[in-house]
Amino acid sequence: MDWTQETAGGRVVGRPMGRVDESTWELFSQHLIAAVRDARSASVPLVVDLAGLDYMSSRGLRALTMAKREAGDTVAITLAAPNDRMREILAISRYDKLFEIADSAGPD
């Protein structure tokens, strides 16, 4: 799992790539929490661009939960561009009710 991040267009955009599974979820979580803190300090929303993510295990979902807790009411988190498999995982786990899901990571 790789992670890139940028602040542009009035938001922080984090881009995980690869798989979030038993061997990579902790790194994903660290990057995600850091991105929430960066977004909070800049007073901007966080977009997690899932386009490069092939798979996410339940541990990855746990990392999303921890990020949501860290964000509280101060940082809006959008999960963007999930592939069909990720969209199904988000729906089954009801994370599509917890996070805004966008079709793309581009600005509205």
C-alpha positions in Angstrom: 0.0 0.0 0.0 1.3 3.4 -1.0 -0.1 6.8 -0.1 0.3 10.2 -1.7 -1.3 13.4 -0.5 -1.7 16.9 -1.6 -3.5 20.0 -0.5 -5.2 21.8 -3.4 -8.5 23.3 -4.3 -9.4 24.0 -0.7 -9.1 20.4 0.4 -6.6 17.7 1.4 -6.7 14.7 -1.0 -5.2 11.4 0.2 -4.6 8.7 -2.4 -4.0 5.1 -1.1 -2.9 2.7 -3.8 -2.8 -1.1 -3.7 -4.5 -3.1 -1.0 -5.4 -2.4 2.6 -5.2 -5.8 4.3 -3.7 -7.4 7.4 -0.2 -6.4 6.5 -0.9 -2.8 5.4 -3.8 -1.5 7.5 -1.6 0.1 10.2 0.3 2.2 7.6 -3.0 3.1 6.0 -4.4 4.2 9.4 -1.3 6.3 10.1 -1.5 8.1 6.8 -5.3 8.6 7.2 -5.0 10.0 10.7 -2.2 12.4 9.6 -4.4 13.5 6.7 -7.3 14.2 9.0 -5.0 16.3 11.2 -3.6 18.2 8.2 -7.1 18.9 7.0 -8.1 20.1 10.5 -5.1 22.4 10.7 -5.9 23.9 7.3 -9.6 24.1 8.1 -10.5 22.2 4.9 -12.3 18.9 4.1 -10.5 15.6 3.5 -11.1 13.6 0.3 -9.8 10.0 0.3 -9.4 9.0 -3.4 -10.0 5.3 -3.5 -9.5 5.0 -7.3 -6.1 3.3 -6.8 -7.3 0.9 -4.1 -8.0 -2.7 -5.1 -9.2 -4.1 -1.8 -9.9 -3.2 1.8 -10.2 -5.7 4.6 -12.2 -5.2 7.8 -9.0 -3.7 9.4 -9.1 -1.0 6.7 -12.7 -0.2 7.6 -11.6 0.0 11.2 -8.9 2.6 10.2 -11.7 4.6 8.5 -13.7 4.4 11.7 -10.7 5.7 13.7 -10.2 8.5 11.2 -13.9 9.5 11.4 -13.6 9.6 15.2 -10.4 11.7 14.9 -12.2 14.1 12.5 -15.2 14.5 14.8 -17.4 17.4 13.6 -14.5 19.5 12.4 -13.3 17.7 9.3 -15.7 16.4 6.6 -14.4 13.2 5.0 -15.4 12.1 1.5 -14.5 8.7 0.1 -14.1 9.2 -3.7 -14.0 7.0 -6.8 -14.4 3.6 -5.2 -14.3 0.7 -7.7 -17.2 -1.7 -7.9 -15.7 -4.0 -5.3 -14.9 -1.2 -2.9 -18.4 0.3 -3.4 -19.9 -3.1 -2.5 -17.7 -3.4 0.6 -18.7 0.2 1.7 -22.4 -0.6 1.2 -22.4 -4.0 3.0 -20.6 -2.5 5.9 -22.9 0.5 5.8 -20.0 2.9 5.6 -21.8 4.6 2.8 -24.1 5.9 5.5 -21.1 7.1 7.7 -19.2 8.8 4.9 -20.1 10.8 1.8 -19.3 8.7 -1.3 -18.4 10.6 -4.4 -18.0 9.3 -8.0 -14.8 11.2 -8.5 -12.1 13.0 -6.4 -12.4 16.1 -8.6 -13.8 19.3 -7.2 -17.6 19.6 -7.6 
